[in-house]
Amino acid sequence: MKHIRKRLTALLLALAMCLSMLSVSAWAAEPEAEEEVSLTSEESEASEDATILDSGTCGDDLTWTLDSDYALTISGTGAMTDWSSGSKTPWYSYRSSISSVTIGDGVTSIGSRAFYSCTGMTVVTIPDSVTS
């Protein structure tokens, strides 16, 4: 009887170890969800179905557009306006909805308080032309 108990205990222990190794390997194979934050010099592509929600100027030779995916694009050449308050930026009313910002090649600076309270922004693309 003692011999059977030892074998049964060993068998149950081996089974428990196998099951735990299977669950560990399955857990290790699942990638963790991560928040994407990207700072690159490449232009990001907007969704083909996106439409322009709003646009305007943000510097002497710079324009901005906001599309229906809430992707803000700054394009043109030169320096962006420096704002005395974040609430003065032309896209301020969209600040919590903006999901990404793409600054085009040719933009040389990002204005003060430009992205103040843009709490939903997860992707920022900045070209090498931006020096300040």
N, CA, C and O atoms as a GROMACS GRO file, in nm:
protein
  528
    1MET      N    1   0.082  -0.119   0.000
    1MET     CA    2   0.000   0.000   0.000
    1MET      C    3   0.087   0.126   0.000
    1MET      O    4   0.057   0.224  -0.069
    2LYS      N    5   0.195   0.123   0.079
    2LYS     CA    6   0.287   0.236   0.086
    2LYS      C    7   0.349   0.262  -0.051
    2LYS      O    8   0.367   0.377  -0.092
    3HIS      N    9   0.381   0.155  -0.120
    3HIS     CA   10   0.442   0.163  -0.252
    3HIS      C   11   0.346   0.229  -0.353
    3HIS      O   12   0.388   0.310  -0.436
    4ILE      N   13   0.218   0.195  -0.346
    4ILE     CA   14   0.117   0.252  -0.436
    4ILE      C   15   0.099   0.401  -0.407
    4ILE      O   16   0.084   0.480  -0.501
    5ARG      N   17   0.099   0.440  -0.281
    5ARG     CA   18   0.086   0.581  -0.245
    5ARG      C   19   0.204   0.663  -0.300
    5ARG      O   20   0.185   0.773  -0.351
    6LYS      N   21   0.324   0.607  -0.288
    6LYS     CA   22   0.441   0.676  -0.338
    6LYS      C   23   0.432   0.694  -0.490
    6LYS      O   24   0.462   0.802  -0.542
    7ARG      N   25   0.391   0.590  -0.559
    7ARG     CA   26   0.378   0.600  -0.706
    7ARG      C   27   0.268   0.697  -0.745
    7ARG      O   28   0.285   0.776  -0.838
    8LEU      N   29   0.157   0.692  -0.676
    8LEU     CA   30   0.046   0.784  -0.704
    8LEU      C   31   0.087   0.928  -0.676
    8LEU      O   32   0.055   1.018  -0.753
    9THR      N   33   0.157   0.951  -0.567
    9THR     CA   34   0.206   1.084  -0.533
    9THR      C   35   0.304   1.134  -0.638
    9THR      O   36   0.299   1.249  -0.680
   10ALA      N   37   0.395   1.045  -0.680
   10ALA     CA   38   0.493   1.082  -0.783
   10ALA      C   39   0.423   1.113  -0.916
   10ALA      O   40   0.460   1.208  -0.985
   11LEU      N   41   0.324   1.034  -0.950
   11LEU     CA   42   0.250   1.056  -1.074
   11LEU      C   43   0.174   1.189  -1.070
   11LEU      O   44   0.177   1.265  -1.167
   12LEU      N   45   0.108   1.218  -0.959
   12LEU     CA   46   0.035   1.345  -0.945
   12LEU      C   47   0.131   1.464  -0.947
   12LEU      O   48   0.100   1.568  -1.006
   13LEU      N   49   0.245   1.449  -0.883
   13LEU     CA   50   0.345   1.555  -0.883
   13LEU      C   51   0.399   1.580  -1.023
   13LEU      O   52   0.416   1.695  -1.063
   14ALA      N   53   0.427   1.474  -1.097
   14ALA     CA   54   0.475   1.487  -1.235
   14ALA      C   55   0.368   1.553  -1.323
   14ALA      O   56   0.400   1.637  -1.407
   15LEU      N   57   0.244   1.514  -1.304
   15LEU     CA   58   0.134   1.573  -1.381
   15LEU      C   59   0.120   1.722  -1.349
   15LEU      O   60   0.101   1.803  -1.440
   16ALA      N   61   0.130   1.757  -1.223
   16ALA     CA   62   0.120   1.898  -1.182
   16ALA      C   63   0.234   1.980  -1.243
   16ALA      O   64   0.213   2.093  -1.286
   17MET      N   65   0.355   1.923  -1.245
   17MET     CA   66   0.469   1.993  -1.304
   17MET      C   67   0.450   2.013  -1.453
   17MET      O   68   0.480   2.121  -1.505
   18CYS      N   69   0.400   1.913  -1.522
   18CYS     CA   70   0.377   1.925  -1.667
   18CYS      C   71   0.273   2.032  -1.696
   18CYS      O   72   0.291   2.114  -1.786
   19LEU      N   73   0.164   2.031  -1.619
   19LEU     CA   74   0.060   2.131  -1.640
   19LEU      C   75   0.111   2.272  -1.612
   19LEU      O   76   0.078   2.366  -1.685
   20SER      N   77   0.191   2.288  -1.509
   20SER     CA   78   0.242   2.422  -1.478
   20SER      C   79   0.340   2.469  -1.586
   20SER      O   80   0.344   2.588  -1.616
   21MET      N   81   0.418   2.378  -1.643
   21MET     CA   82   0.510   2.416  -1.750
   21MET      C   83   0.433   2.456  -1.875
   21MET      O   84   0.473   2.548  -1.946
   22LEU      N   85   0.324   2.387  -1.904
   22LEU     CA   86   0.241   2.423  -2.019
   22LEU      C   87   0.182   2.561  -2.001
   22LEU      O   88   0.183   2.641  -2.095
   23SER      N   89   0.131   2.592  -1.884
   23SER     CA   90   0.070   2.723  -1.862
   23SER      C   91   0.175   2.832  -1.863
   23SER      O   92   0.147   2.943  -1.909
   24VAL      N   93   0.296   2.806  -1.813
   24VAL     CA   94   0.404   2.904  -1.817
   24VAL      C   95   0.446   2.931  -1.960
   24VAL      O   96   0.466   3.046  -1.998
   25SER      N   97   0.460   2.825  -2.042
   25SER     CA   98   0.503   2.846  -2.181
   25SER      C   99   0.394   2.918  -2.261
   25SER      O  100   0.426   2.997  -2.349
   26ALA      N  101   0.268   2.891  -2.232
   26ALA     CA  102   0.160   2.964  -2.301
   26ALA      C  103   0.158   3.109  -2.259
   26ALA      O  104   0.135   3.197  -2.342
   27TRP      N  105   0.183   3.136  -2.132
   27TRP     CA  106   0.187   3.275  -2.083
   27TRP      C  107   0.303   3.350  -2.146
   27TRP      O  108   0.288   3.466  -2.184
   28ALA      N  109   0.419   3.284  -2.157
   28ALA     CA  110   0.538   3.349  -2.214
   28ALA      C  111   0.520   3.377  -2.362
   28ALA      O  112   0.580   3.471  -2.414
   29ALA      N  113   0.439   3.299  -2.431
   29ALA     CA  114   0.420   3.318  -2.574
   29ALA      C  115   0.327   3.434  -2.606
   29ALA      O  116   0.330   3.486  -2.718
   30GLU      N  117   0.244   3.476  -2.510
   30GLU     CA  118   0.151   3.585  -2.535
   30GLU      C  119   0.223   3.718  -2.520
   30GLU      O  120   0.280   3.746  -2.414
   31PRO      N  121   0.222   3.804  -2.626
   31PRO     CA  122   0.287   3.933  -2.614
   31PRO      C  123   0.206   4.026  -2.524
   31PRO      O  124   0.083   4.021  -2.522
   32GLU      N  125   0.276   4.110  -2.451
   32GLU     CA  126   0.209   4.209  -2.367
   32GLU      C  127   0.162   4.324  -2.453
   32GLU      O  128   0.229   4.364  -2.548
   33ALA      N  129   0.047   4.377  -2.419
   33ALA     CA  130  -0.002   4.496  -2.489
   33ALA      C  131   0.078   4.615  -2.441
   33ALA      O  132   0.094   4.636  -2.320
   34GLU      N  133   0.130   4.692  -2.535
   34GLU     CA  134   0.208   4.810  -2.500
   34GLU      C  135   0.150   4.932  -2.568
   34GLU      O  136   0.095   4.924  -2.678
   35GLU      N  137   0.164   5.045  -2.502
   35GLU     CA  138   0.121   5.170  -2.562
   35GLU      C  139   0.229   5.213  -2.661
   35GLU      O  140   0.347   5.215  -2.628
   36GLU      N  141   0.188   5.247  -2.781
   36GLU     CA  142   0.283   5.287  -2.883
   36GLU      C  143   0.314   5.435  -2.872
   36GLU      O  144   0.225   5.520  -2.870
   37VAL      N  145   0.441   5.463  -2.865
   37VAL     CA  146   0.489   5.601  -2.871
   37VAL      C  147   0.604   5.600  -2.969
   37VAL      O  148   0.702   5.528  -2.948
   38SER      N  149   0.594   5.677  -3.074
   38SER     CA  150   0.694   5.673  -3.179
   38SER      C  151   0.746   5.812  -3.209
   38SER      O  152   0.669   5.905  -3.233
   39LEU      N  153   0.876   5.826  -3.207
   39LEU     CA  154   0.940   5.950  -3.248
   39LEU      C  155   1.033   5.914  -3.362
   39LEU      O  156   1.143   5.864  -3.339
   40THR      N  157   0.990   5.939  -3.485
   40THR     CA  158   1.070   5.902  -3.601
   40THR      C  159   1.079   6.018  -3.697
   40THR      O  160   1.011   6.119  -3.680
   41SER      N  161   1.163   6.003  -3.798
   41SER     CA  162   1.175   6.106  -3.899
   41SER      C  163   1.097   6.071  -4.025
   41SER      O  164   1.103   6.144  -4.124
   42GLU      N  165   1.024   5.960  -4.022
   42GLU     CA  166   0.944   5.920  -4.137
   42GLU      C  167   0.804   5.977  -4.126
   42GLU      O  168   0.751   5.996  -4.017
   43GLU      N  169   0.744   6.005  -4.242
   43GLU     CA  170   0.607   6.054  -4.245
   43GLU      C  171   0.513   5.937  -4.219
   43GLU      O  172   0.530   5.829  -4.277
   44SER      N  173   0.413   5.955  -4.132
   44SER     CA  174   0.314   5.850  -4.113
   44SER      C  175   0.201   5.873  -4.213
   44SER      O  176   0.170   5.986  -4.251
   45GLU      N  177   0.140   5.762  -4.254
   45GLU     CA  178   0.034   5.772  -4.354
   45GLU      C  179  -0.101   5.774  -4.286
   45GLU      O  180  -0.128   5.692  -4.197
   46ALA      N  181  -0.186   5.865  -4.326
   46ALA     CA  182  -0.322   5.875  -4.271
   46ALA      C  183  -0.410   5.769  -4.336
   46ALA      O  184  -0.380   5.720  -4.445
   47SER      N  185  -0.516   5.735  -4.268
   47SER     CA  186  -0.612   5.640  -4.322
   47SER      C  187  -0.668   5.693  -4.452
   47SER      O  188  -0.692   5.813  -4.466
   48GLU      N  189  -0.689   5.603  -4.549
   48GLU     CA  190  -0.743   5.645  -4.679
   48GLU      C  191  -0.885   5.698  -4.667
   48GLU      O  192  -0.928   5.777  -4.751
   49ASP      N  193  -0.957   5.656  -4.564
   49ASP     CA  194  -1.096   5.699  -4.547
   49ASP      C  195  -1.109   5.827  -4.466
   49ASP      O  196  -1.220   5.878  -4.448
   50ALA      N  197  -0.998   5.879  -4.416
   50ALA     CA  198  -1.003   5.998  -4.331
   50ALA      C  199  -1.040   6.122  -4.414
   50ALA      O  200  -0.996   6.137  -4.528
   51THR      N  201  -1.120   6.208  -4.354
   51THR     CA  202  -1.157   6.334  -4.417
   51THR      C  203  -1.105   6.448  -4.330
   51THR      O  204  -1.083   6.431  -4.210
   52ILE      N  205  -1.085   6.564  -4.391
   52ILE     CA  206  -1.034   6.679  -4.318
   52ILE      C  207  -1.146   6.738  -4.232
   52ILE      O  208  -1.254   6.773  -4.282
   53LEU      N  209  -1.119   6.749  -4.101
   53LEU     CA  210  -1.215   6.809  -4.008
   53LEU      C  211  -1.193   6.960  -3.996
   53LEU      O  212  -1.289   7.037  -3.988
   54ASP      N  213  -1.065   7.001  -3.996
   54ASP     CA  214  -1.033   7.142  -3.975
   54ASP      C  215  -0.892   7.168  -4.025
   54ASP      O  216  -0.812   7.074  -4.038
   55SER      N  217  -0.861   7.292  -4.053
   55SER     CA  218  -0.727   7.328  -4.100
   55SER      C  219  -0.705   7.478  -4.082
   55SER      O  220  -0.798   7.553  -4.055
   56GLY      N  221  -0.580   7.519  -4.098
   56GLY     CA  222  -0.547   7.661  -4.086
   56GLY      C  223  -0.398   7.682  -4.093
   56GLY      O  224  -0.325   7.597  -4.144
   57THR      N  225  -0.351   7.796  -4.042
   57THR     CA  226  -0.208   7.827  -4.042
   57THR      C  227  -0.155   7.821  -3.899
   57THR      O  228  -0.228   7.841  -3.802
   58CYS      N  229  -0.025   7.792  -3.889
   58CYS     CA  230   0.040   7.785  -3.758
   58CYS      C  231   0.183   7.838  -3.764
   58CYS      O  232   0.269   7.801  -3.685
   59GLY      N  233   0.206   7.925  -3.859
   59GLY     CA  234   0.336   7.988  -3.881
   59GLY      C  235   0.329   8.067  -4.011
   59GLY      O  236   0.231   8.056  -4.085
   60ASP      N  237   0.432   8.144  -4.040
   60ASP     CA  238   0.430   8.226  -4.162
   60ASP      C  239   0.408   8.141  -4.286
   60ASP      O  240   0.330   8.178  -4.374
   61ASP      N  241   0.477   8.028  -4.295
   61ASP     CA  242   0.465   7.940  -4.411
   61ASP      C  243   0.427   7.798  -4.371
   61ASP      O  244   0.464   7.702  -4.439
   62LEU      N  245   0.352   7.784  -4.262
   62LEU     CA  246   0.311   7.653  -4.215
   62LEU      C  247   0.159   7.642  -4.208
   62LEU      O  248   0.090   7.738  -4.174
   63THR      N  249   0.109   7.525  -4.242
   63THR     CA  250  -0.034   7.497  -4.231
   63THR      C  251  -0.053   7.373  -4.146
   63THR      O  252   0.038   7.292  -4.130
   64TRP      N  253  -0.173   7.358  -4.092
   64TRP     CA  254  -0.209   7.239  -4.016
   64TRP      C  255  -0.340   7.184  -4.067
   64TRP      O  256  -0.427   7.259  -4.112
   65THR      N  257  -0.354   7.053  -4.060
   65THR     CA  258  -0.482   6.988  -4.092
   65THR      C  259  -0.508   6.882  -3.986
   65THR      O  260  -0.416   6.819  -3.935
   66LEU      N  261  -0.633   6.865  -3.955
   66LEU     CA  262  -0.676   6.761  -3.863
   66LEU      C  263  -0.778   6.676  -3.937
   66LEU      O  264  -0.878   6.728  -3.986
   67ASP      N  265  -0.752   6.546  -3.945
   67ASP     CA  266  -0.845   6.460  -4.017
   67ASP      C  267  -0.938   6.384  -3.922
   67ASP      O  268  -0.926   6.395  -3.800
   68SER      N  269  -1.030   6.310  -3.980
   68SER     CA  270  -1.132   6.241  -3.901
   68SER      C  271  -1.076   6.127  -3.816
   68SER      O  272  -1.147   6.073  -3.731
   69ASP      N  273  -0.950   6.089  -3.836
   69ASP     CA  274  -0.882   5.994  -3.748
   69ASP      C  275  -0.814   6.069  -3.633
   69ASP      O  276  -0.744   6.010  -3.552
   70TYR      N  277  -0.836   6.200  -3.628
   70TYR     CA  278  -0.775   6.290  -3.530
   70TYR      C  279  -0.623   6.289  -3.538
   70TYR      O  280  -0.552   6.296  -3.438
   71ALA      N  281  -0.574   6.279  -3.663
   71ALA     CA  282  -0.432   6.289  -3.692
   71ALA      C  283  -0.405   6.434  -3.734
   71ALA      O  284  -0.463   6.483  -3.830
   72LEU      N  285  -0.318   6.500  -3.660
   72LEU     CA  286  -0.281   6.639  -3.687
   72LEU      C  287  -0.154   6.638  -3.771
   72LEU      O  288  -0.057   6.571  -3.736
   73THR      N  289  -0.154   6.712  -3.881
   73THR     CA  290  -0.038   6.720  -3.968
   73THR      C  291   0.002   6.866  -3.982
   73THR      O  292  -0.080   6.952  -4.013
   74ILE      N  293   0.130   6.894  -3.958
   74ILE     CA  294   0.188   7.027  -3.974
   74ILE      C  295   0.277   7.019  -4.097
   74ILE      O  296   0.365   6.934  -4.104
   75SER      N  297   0.256   7.109  -4.194
   75SER     CA  298   0.338   7.104  -4.315
   75SER      C  299   0.375   7.245  -4.360
   75SER      O  300   0.315   7.344  -4.320
   76GLY      N  301   0.476   7.250  -4.446
   76GLY     CA  302   0.527   7.376  -4.498
   76GLY      C  303   0.674   7.390  -4.463
   76GLY      O  304   0.744   7.292  -4.441
   77THR      N  305   0.720   7.517  -4.460
   77THR     CA  306   0.860   7.541  -4.427
   77THR      C  307   0.870   7.651  -4.322
   77THR      O  308   0.791   7.746  -4.320
   78GLY      N  309   0.969   7.636  -4.235
   78GLY     CA  310   0.996   7.740  -4.137
   78GLY      C  311   0.952   7.703  -3.997
   78GLY      O  312   0.925   7.588  -3.965
   79ALA      N  313   0.946   7.807  -3.913
   79ALA     CA  314   0.918   7.792  -3.771
   79ALA      C  315   0.768   7.797  -3.742
   79ALA      O  316   0.693   7.871  -3.805
   80MET      N  317   0.729   7.717  -3.644
   80MET     CA  318   0.592   7.719  -3.597
   80MET      C  319   0.576   7.838  -3.502
   80MET      O  320   0.672   7.882  -3.439
   81THR      N  321   0.457   7.889  -3.492
   81THR     CA  322   0.425   7.998  -3.400
   81THR      C  323   0.453   7.956  -3.256
   81THR      O  324   0.430   7.840  -3.220
   82ASP      N  325   0.504   8.048  -3.175
   82ASP     CA  326   0.516   8.027  -3.030
   82ASP      C  327   0.391   8.088  -2.968
   82ASP      O  328   0.365   8.207  -2.984
   83TRP      N  329   0.314   8.008  -2.895
   83TRP     CA  330   0.191   8.056  -2.835
   83TRP      C  331   0.215   8.095  -2.690
   83TRP      O  332   0.289   8.028  -2.618
   84SER      N  333   0.153   8.204  -2.647
   84SER     CA  334   0.168   8.251  -2.509
   84SER      C  335   0.089   8.164  -2.412
   84SER      O  336   0.113   8.166  -2.291
   85SER      N  337  -0.005   8.088  -2.465
   85SER     CA  338  -0.088   7.999  -2.384
   85SER      C  339  -0.129   7.881  -2.472
   85SER      O  340  -0.151   7.896  -2.592
   86GLY      N  341  -0.138   7.762  -2.411
   86GLY     CA  342  -0.181   7.645  -2.488
   86GLY      C  343  -0.319   7.662  -2.545
   86GLY      O  344  -0.351   7.602  -2.648
   87SER      N  345  -0.402   7.741  -2.480
   87SER     CA  346  -0.539   7.760  -2.528
   87SER      C  347  -0.545   7.849  -2.653
   87SER      O  348  -0.652   7.866  -2.711
   88LYS      N  349  -0.433   7.906  -2.694
   88LYS     CA  350  -0.429   7.991  -2.814
   88LYS      C  351  -0.397   7.911  -2.940
   88LYS      O  352  -0.409   7.964  -3.051
   89THR      N  353  -0.356   7.784  -2.926
   89THR     CA  354  -0.326   7.704  -3.045
   89THR      C  355  -0.454   7.684  -3.125
   89THR      O  356  -0.562   7.668  -3.067
   90PRO      N  357  -0.444   7.683  -3.257
   90PRO     CA  358  -0.567   7.671  -3.338
   90PRO      C  359  -0.639   7.538  -3.326
   90PRO      O  360  -0.758   7.530  -3.357
   91TRP      N  361  -0.571   7.434  -3.281
   91TRP     CA  362  -0.633   7.302  -3.264
   91TRP      C  363  -0.669   7.274  -3.118
   91TRP      O  364  -0.696   7.159  -3.083
   92TYR      N  365  -0.670   7.375  -3.034
   92TYR     CA  366  -0.693   7.358  -2.891
   92TYR      C  367  -0.826   7.288  -2.861
   92TYR      O  368  -0.832   7.206  -2.770
   93SER      N  369  -0.930   7.318  -2.934
   93SER     CA  370  -1.060   7.257  -2.905
   93SER      C  371  -1.060   7.106  -2.932
   93SER      O  372  -1.150   7.035  -2.886
   94TYR      N  373  -0.960   7.058  -3.007
   94TYR     CA  374  -0.949   6.915  -3.037
   94TYR      C  375  -0.844   6.846  -2.950
   94TYR      O  376  -0.817   6.728  -2.969
   95ARG      N  377  -0.783   6.918  -2.856
   95ARG     CA  378  -0.663   6.873  -2.785
   95ARG      C  379  -0.676   6.735  -2.723
   95ARG      O  380  -0.579   6.658  -2.728
   96SER      N  381  -0.789   6.699  -2.666
   96SER     CA  382  -0.799   6.568  -2.602
   96SER      C  383  -0.831   6.457  -2.702
   96SER      O  384  -0.822   6.339  -2.668
   97SER      N  385  -0.868   6.493  -2.824
   97SER     CA  386  -0.900   6.393  -2.927
   97SER      C  387  -0.785   6.362  -3.021
   97SER      O  388  -0.784   6.258  -3.086
   98ILE      N  389  -0.688   6.452  -3.029
   98ILE     CA  390  -0.576   6.432  -3.122
   98ILE      C  391  -0.501   6.304  -3.083
   98ILE      O  392  -0.454   6.290  -2.970
   99SER      N  393  -0.491   6.212  -3.180
   99SER     CA  394  -0.426   6.084  -3.154
   99SER      C  395  -0.282   6.080  -3.201
   99SER      O  396  -0.200   6.008  -3.144
  100SER      N  397  -0.251   6.156  -3.304
  100SER     CA  398  -0.115   6.155  -3.357
  100SER      C  399  -0.082   6.290  -3.417
  100SER      O  400  -0.170   6.365  -3.458
  101VAL      N  401   0.048   6.320  -3.422
  101VAL     CA  402   0.097   6.442  -3.484
  101VAL      C  403   0.209   6.404  -3.579
  101VAL      O  404   0.301   6.331  -3.543
  102THR      N  405   0.199   6.453  -3.701
  102THR     CA  406   0.305   6.436  -3.800
  102THR      C  407   0.353   6.574  -3.840
  102THR      O  408   0.278   6.654  -3.894
  103ILE      N  409   0.479   6.599  -3.813
  103ILE     CA  410   0.540   6.726  -3.851
  103ILE      C  411   0.617   6.701  -3.979
  103ILE      O  412   0.704   6.614  -3.984
  104GLY      N  413   0.585   6.776  -4.082
  104GLY     CA  414   0.646   6.755  -4.213
  104GLY      C  415   0.788   6.804  -4.223
  104GLY      O  416   0.831   6.893  -4.150
  105ASP      N  417   0.861   6.743  -4.318
  105ASP     CA  418   0.997   6.785  -4.346
  105ASP      C  419   0.994   6.929  -4.396
  105ASP      O  420   0.915   6.961  -4.485
  106GLY      N  421   1.076   7.013  -4.342
  106GLY     CA  422   1.075   7.155  -4.376
  106GLY      C  423   1.038   7.241  -4.258
  106GLY      O  424   1.072   7.359  -4.254
  107VAL      N  425   0.967   7.184  -4.161
  107VAL     CA  426   0.935   7.254  -4.037
  107VAL      C  427   1.064   7.259  -3.955
  107VAL      O  428   1.130   7.157  -3.938
  108THR      N  429   1.100   7.379  -3.905
  108THR     CA  430   1.228   7.394  -3.835
  108THR      C  431   1.216   7.401  -3.684
  108THR      O  432   1.313   7.375  -3.613
  109SER      N  433   1.098   7.436  -3.633
  109SER     CA  434   1.081   7.440  -3.487
  109SER      C  435   0.937   7.409  -3.450
  109SER      O  436   0.844   7.431  -3.527
  110ILE      N  437   0.922   7.358  -3.328
  110ILE     CA  438   0.790   7.331  -3.272
  110ILE      C  439   0.761   7.444  -3.175
  110ILE      O  440   0.840   7.470  -3.084
  111GLY      N  441   0.650   7.510  -3.193
  111GLY     CA  442   0.615   7.626  -3.112
  111GLY      C  443   0.592   7.595  -2.965
  111GLY      O  444   0.550   7.485  -2.929
  112SER      N  445   0.619   7.694  -2.882
  112SER     CA  446   0.593   7.681  -2.738
  112SER      C  447   0.446   7.650  -2.715
  112SER      O  448   0.358   7.710  -2.777
  113ARG      N  449   0.421   7.557  -2.627
  113ARG     CA  450   0.286   7.516  -2.586
  113ARG      C  451   0.202   7.460  -2.701
  113ARG      O  452   0.080   7.454  -2.691
  114ALA      N  453   0.267   7.418  -2.809
  114ALA     CA  454   0.195   7.370  -2.927
  114ALA      C  455   0.102   7.253  -2.897
  114ALA      O  456  -0.008   7.244  -2.952
  115PHE      N  457   0.146   7.163  -2.811
  115PHE     CA  458   0.067   7.043  -2.786
  115PHE      C  459   0.024   7.033  -2.640
  115PHE      O  460   0.011   6.924  -2.584
  116TYR      N  461   0.004   7.148  -2.580
  116TYR     CA  462  -0.042   7.158  -2.442
  116TYR      C  463  -0.174   7.084  -2.426
  116TYR      O  464  -0.268   7.109  -2.501
  117SER      N  465  -0.182   6.995  -2.331
  117SER     CA  466  -0.303   6.917  -2.297
  117SER      C  467  -0.351   6.825  -2.408
  117SER      O  468  -0.469   6.790  -2.412
  118CYS      N  469  -0.263   6.785  -2.498
  118CYS     CA  470  -0.301   6.685  -2.600
  118CYS      C  471  -0.284   6.548  -2.537
  118CYS      O  472  -0.190   6.475  -2.568
  119THR      N  473  -0.376   6.513  -2.450
  119THR     CA  474  -0.364   6.394  -2.366
  119THR      C  475  -0.387   6.262  -2.439
  119THR      O  476  -0.348   6.157  -2.388
  120GLY      N  477  -0.450   6.264  -2.556
  120GLY     CA  478  -0.475   6.140  -2.630
  120GLY      C  479  -0.368   6.107  -2.731
  120GLY      O  480  -0.378   6.004  -2.798
  121MET      N  481  -0.267   6.191  -2.744
  121MET     CA  482  -0.164   6.173  -2.844
  121MET      C  483  -0.075   6.054  -2.807
  121MET      O  484  -0.019   6.048  -2.697
  122THR      N  485  -0.062   5.959  -2.900
  122THR     CA  486   0.022   5.842  -2.876
  122THR      C  487   0.134   5.828  -2.978
  122THR      O  488   0.229   5.753  -2.953
  123VAL      N  489   0.126   5.896  -3.090
  123VAL     CA  490   0.229   5.886  -3.194
  123VAL      C  491   0.269   6.027  -3.237
  123VAL      O  492   0.185   6.110  -3.269
  124VAL      N  493   0.400   6.052  -3.236
  124VAL     CA  494   0.454   6.182  -3.280
  124VAL      C  495   0.564   6.154  -3.381
  124VAL      O  496   0.656   6.078  -3.352
  125THR      N  497   0.556   6.215  -3.498
  125THR     CA  498   0.658   6.200  -3.601
  125THR      C  499   0.726   6.334  -3.622
  125THR      O  500   0.662   6.432  -3.660
  126ILE      N  501   0.856   6.338  -3.597
  126ILE     CA  502   0.933   6.462  -3.606
  126ILE      C  503   1.048   6.440  -3.704
  126ILE      O  504   1.129   6.349  -3.684
  127PRO      N  505   1.057   6.521  -3.809
  127PRO     CA  506   1.166   6.503  -3.907
  127PRO      C  507   1.296   6.565  -3.856
  127PRO      O  508   1.298   6.639  -3.757
  128ASP      N  509   1.404   6.534  -3.925
  128ASP     CA  510   1.535   6.589  -3.889
  128ASP      C  511   1.544   6.740  -3.911
  128ASP      O  512   1.633   6.804  -3.856
  129SER      N  513   1.453   6.797  -3.990
  129SER     CA  514   1.456   6.942  -4.015
  129SER      C  515   1.422   7.022  -3.890
  129SER      O  516   1.455   7.140  -3.883
  130VAL      N  517   1.356   6.960  -3.793
  130VAL     CA  518   1.320   7.030  -3.667
  130VAL      C  519   1.446   7.035  -3.580
  130VAL      O  520   1.503   6.932  -3.544
  131THR      N  521   1.486   7.158  -3.547
  131THR     CA  522   1.606   7.176  -3.466
  131THR      C  523   1.575   7.236  -3.329
  131THR      O  524   1.661   7.238  -3.242
  132SER      N  525   1.453   7.284  -3.310
  132SER     CA  526   1.416   7.334  -3.176
  132SER      C  527   1.265   7.321  -3.157
  132SER      O  528   1.214   7.358  -3.051
   0.00000   0.00000   0.00000
